[in-house]
Amino acid sequence: MSVINRRNAVMGWLAWGVGKRVLKKKEKGAVPSVDPETKRPNKSAVALLVASAAGVLTFWRKRTGGDET
């Protein structure tokens, strides 16, 4: 009896398909959404945007500011 057979291949394919669906649902639930009443992004999305902008600016200044050789 071999380890790789048609039954195991089908079970693996099904597990892969179900796993992808579950992960896609988790991803959609984790992404901050827009508040439907005010049409503005929620606070966590704004905080994430500000933090990422600060990180990019810090990195950019550090890379372009040092002309020491």
C-alpha positions in Angstrom: 0.0 0.0 0.0 1.6 3.3 -1.1 1.4 6.5 0.9 0.4 8.6 -2.2 -2.8 7.2 -3.6 -6.0 8.7 -5.1 -7.9 8.8 -1.8 -5.1 10.7 0.0 -4.8 13.0 -2.9 -8.5 13.8 -2.9 -8.5 14.3 0.9 -5.5 16.7 0.6 -7.1 18.6 -2.2 -10.3 19.0 -0.1 -8.4 20.1 3.0 -6.5 22.6 0.9 -9.7 24.1 -0.5 -11.4 24.3 2.9 -8.3 25.8 4.5 -8.2 28.5 1.8 -11.8 29.4 2.4 -11.3 29.6 6.2 -8.3 31.8 5.8 -10.0 34.1 3.4 -12.9 34.6 5.9 -10.4 35.3 8.7 -8.6 37.8 6.5 -11.8 39.7 5.7 -12.6 39.8 9.4 -9.2 41.1 10.4 -9.2 44.0 7.9 -10.5 47.3 9.3 -13.6 48.4 7.5 -15.3 51.7 6.9 -18.0 52.7 9.4 -21.3 52.5 7.4 -23.0 55.4 9.2 -20.3 58.0 9.0 -18.4 56.6 5.9 -15.1 57.2 7.7 -12.5 54.6 8.4 -12.4 53.3 11.9 -9.7 54.4 14.4 -7.5 51.3 14.0 -7.2 51.9 10.2 -6.2 55.5 10.8 -3.7 54.6 13.4 -2.2 51.9 11.1 -1.9 54.5 8.3 -0.2 57.1 10.6 2.2 54.5 12.0 3.2 53.2 8.6 3.7 56.8 7.3 5.9 57.6 10.2 7.9 54.5 9.6 8.4 55.2 6.0 9.5 58.8 6.7 11.9 57.7 9.4 13.5 55.1 7.0 13.6 57.6 4.2 15.3 60.3 6.3 17.8 57.8 7.7 18.7 56.6 4.2 19.1 60.0 2.6 20.5 62.0 5.5 23.9 60.4 6.0 26.6 61.4 3.6 29.4 60.2 5.9 32.1 58.2 4.1 
